Amino acid sequence: MTLSGQIDPSIVQTVTSLRRELHAHPELGFDLPETADRVLRHLTDLPGLTIRRNVAGHGIVATLNAERPGPCIALRADMDALPLEEANDLPYRSTYAGRMHACGHDGNTACLVGAAMVLSRMAEELRGKVKFIFQPAEEGGGG
């Protein structure tokens, strides 16, 4: 993001691509190794992030430490899918029988990665920490 409020088109492309990858490869409950790997692939190279892996299974908490003191805020996305058969024919439809992202968690997760990308580029303008929480097992699994 720039000060004029324009988001870098490469971030939009990354978010779109990641959402489709996650949609095509849904995982359930706490068992999200591929989902976590896809998220980490985008987070590990972002400047200023400290990353905790394997939180409550395959959950992730990434913390952006701003240069200036201030409050800590948290942004959260749920990562798990539902045990449902996907009935559409999108090019990025679920590749796993009996599993799909029917509640938008694929979009939530991809957008949170996008938020981390944008805010990491703006760290010098922020006050306080930002925690990006990628939660497993939101769909009734006790996550």
C-alpha positions in Angstrom: 0.0 0.0 0.0 1.2 3.5 -0.7 0.4 6.7 1.2 -2.1 7.5 -1.5 -4.1 4.4 -0.6 -3.3 2.3 -3.7 -2.7 -1.4 -3.0 0.2 -2.9 -5.0 -1.4 -5.1 -7.7 1.0 -7.9 -6.9 -0.6 -8.2 -3.5 -4.0 -8.5 -5.0 -2.7 -11.2 -7.3 -1.1 -13.0 -4.4 -4.3 -12.9 -2.4 -6.4 -14.1 -5.3 -4.0 -16.9 -6.2 -3.6 -18.1 -2.5 -7.4 -18.1 -2.1 -7.8 -20.4 -5.1 -5.0 -22.7 -3.9 -6.6 -23.0 -0.5 -10.0 -23.6 -2.0 -8.6 -26.4 -4.2 -6.9 -28.0 -1.2 -9.3 -27.8 1.8 -8.2 -29.4 5.1 -10.3 -30.1 8.2 -10.1 -29.2 11.9 -6.6 -29.1 13.4 -5.0 -31.1 10.6 -4.0 -28.3 8.3 -0.4 -29.0 7.2 -0.7 -27.9 3.6 -2.8 -24.9 4.5 -0.1 -23.8 7.1 2.7 -24.4 4.6 0.9 -22.2 2.0 0.4 -19.4 4.5 4.0 -19.6 5.7 5.3 -19.5 2.2 4.0 -15.9 2.0 4.7 -14.8 5.6 8.3 -15.9 6.0 9.9 -13.3 3.7 7.9 -10.4 5.1 10.1 -7.9 6.9 9.5 -7.3 10.6 7.4 -10.4 11.3 8.1 -12.9 14.1 6.3 -16.2 13.4 5.1 -18.8 15.8 4.2 -22.1 14.1 2.3 -25.1 15.2 0.0 -23.2 17.5 -2.9 -25.5 18.5 -1.9 -27.9 15.8 -1.1 -26.1 12.5 -2.1 -22.6 13.7 0.2 -19.6 13.1 0.6 -16.4 15.0 2.7 -13.8 13.2 3.6 -10.6 15.0 4.6 -7.4 13.3 6.6 -5.3 15.7 6.2 -1.6 14.8 9.0 0.9 15.4 7.0 3.1 17.7 5.2 2.1 20.9 1.5 1.7 21.0 -1.4 -0.7 21.5 -1.3 -4.3 20.2 -4.1 -5.3 17.8 -5.0 -8.7 16.6 -6.4 -9.8 13.2 -7.7 -13.3 12.9 -8.7 -15.7 10.1 -10.0 -19.2 10.4 -8.3 -21.7 8.1 -10.3 -25.0 8.2 -12.9 -26.3 5.7 -16.1 -28.3 6.0 -16.7 -32.0 5.4 -19.0 -31.3 2.4 -18.8 -32.3 -1.3 -18.2 -29.4 -3.6 -20.9 -29.3 -6.4 -19.5 -26.5 -8.7 -17.2 -26.8 -11.6 -14.8 -23.9 -11.0 -11.2 -24.4 -12.2 -10.1 -24.2 -8.6 -12.8 -26.5 -7.1 -11.8 -28.8 -4.3 -9.5 -31.6 -5.3 -10.4 -33.6 -2.2 -13.6 -35.7 -2.1 -15.9 -34.7 0.8 -14.1 -31.5 1.7 -14.6 -27.9 0.7 -14.3 -24.3 1.8 -18.1 -23.5 2.0 -17.8 -20.8 4.6 -15.2 -18.5 3.1 -12.3 -19.5 5.3 -10.1 -19.7 2.2 -10.9 -16.1 1.5 -10.4 -15.1 5.2 -7.0 -16.7 5.3 -5.8 -15.2 2.0 -7.0 -11.7 3.0 -5.2 -12.0 6.3 -2.0 -12.8 4.4 -2.7 -9.8 2.2 -3.1 -7.6 5.3 0.2 -8.9 6.7 1.8 -8.0 3.3 0.4 -4.5 3.3 1.1 -3.7 6.9 4.6 -5.1 6.9 5.4 -2.5 4.2 4.0 0.2 6.4 5.6 -0.8 9.7 7.4 2.5 10.1 4.1 4.3 10.1 2.4 2.1 12.7 2.3 2.3 16.5 2.4 -0.9 18.4 2.2 -4.5 17.4 -0.1 -6.3 15.0 -0.8 -10.0 15.6 -2.0 -12.0 12.6 -3.7 -15.1 14.0 -4.4 -18.0 11.6 -6.8 -20.3 13.5 -7.3 -24.0 12.9 -10.5 -25.9 13.8 -13.0 -23.0 14.0 -15.7 -25.2 12.5 -16.8 -26.9 15.7 -13.4 -28.5 16.5 -12.6 -26.3 19.5 -10.0 -24.2 17.8 
